[in-house]
C-alpha cells in the first residue's frame, strides 16, 4: 500500500481536498477510512500467506528431491564395490544399496 492508495481510501471515506488546506476533515468518516485500510491490508496479508504456503510446498518438494538424490548416490557408491564375483563382499554391497534405497520407500 502506498501514498496514493491511502489518499484514494481517504477520499472514499469522505476526506475532501480544500484549496486553502491540503486535506480537510469535513465529512470525513474515520471509521470508513479505517475499514478501507484494514480491508486493503487484509487482502495483502492473505496474498502473502498464500505466497508463503506456495514457497513452503516448493521447499518441501526440493528437500525431498535432494534427499532422494543423496540416497541414490549413496546406494550407487555401495554398488560401485560390486566386482561381479558374487562373493561375500559383493553381496554385502548389494544388500547395503538395497537397504539405502528401501529407506525412501517407507
N, C-alpha and C positions, 0 to 999 in steps of 0.2 A: 504494500500500500504506500503510495507516495503523496506528495503535497496536493496534486490535482485531485486525487481520489478523496482526500479529506475535504477539500473545498466543495467538490461535487456533492458529497454526502451532506455537508453543512447546508448547502443550498436546498437540497431535497428536504431537509428538516426545517426550512423556513428562514434560514440566515440570509439576509439581504444586504447587498452592497449599497452603500450610501456615498455619494460623491465626496463629501467632506470627511468622512470616516471610512476607512477601508472596508470594514465589516461591522454591521450593527446587530444588536440583539433583538430588534423589533420583530416580533412574530416568530422568533427562534424557538423551536421545540427541542430542548436539550435531550429529552428522553428519546425522541425520534432520531436525533443525531447519534446518540449512544447506541441505539438499536441498529442503525445502519453500519456504524463502525464495528459493532460486535458481529453482525452478520458477515461482513467482509472478512473479518479476522477468522471467524469460524470456518468460512469457506477455504481460506488459505491454510488453516491448521488441518482441515480434513484432507486437502491436497497433499500436504507434507506427510501426513500419516500414511496415505496411500503410496506415496513415493518411497517412504521408509519400508513399508511392507514388501513392496516390489524389490527393493535393494536387498532386503533380508533374504527373500526367496532366491535371488540370484547368487548371493554369497553362500547360502547353504548348498546350492547346486554346484558351485565352483569348488567348495570344500569337499563335497562328495566325490567329484571328478578327480580332485587331487589325491584323495585317499585311495581311490581305485587305481590310479596310475602308480602310486607308490607301492601298493600291494602287488601289482603285476610286475613291477621292476624287481621287487624282492623275490617273487616266485621265479622269475627268469634267471636271477642270479643263482638261485639254488639249482635250477635246471642246467645251468652252464657247467656244473660239476659233473653232469652225466657224461660218461665216457662211452656208453654203449656196450659195456661188458656185462651188464646185469648183475654185478657183484653187490655186496652189501652197501658200499658207499653210493653206488648208482641208485639203488632202491631207496636209500635214505634221502638222497637229493630229490627224488621224485615225490616221496611222501611229504617232505618239507614243502615243496612247491604246491602240492595239492592242499596241504593244511593252510597255507597262507591264502590261497585263492578261496578256500571254503569260508574263511572269516568274513568275506564280503557277501556271502550268500545268506547269512543269518539275519 
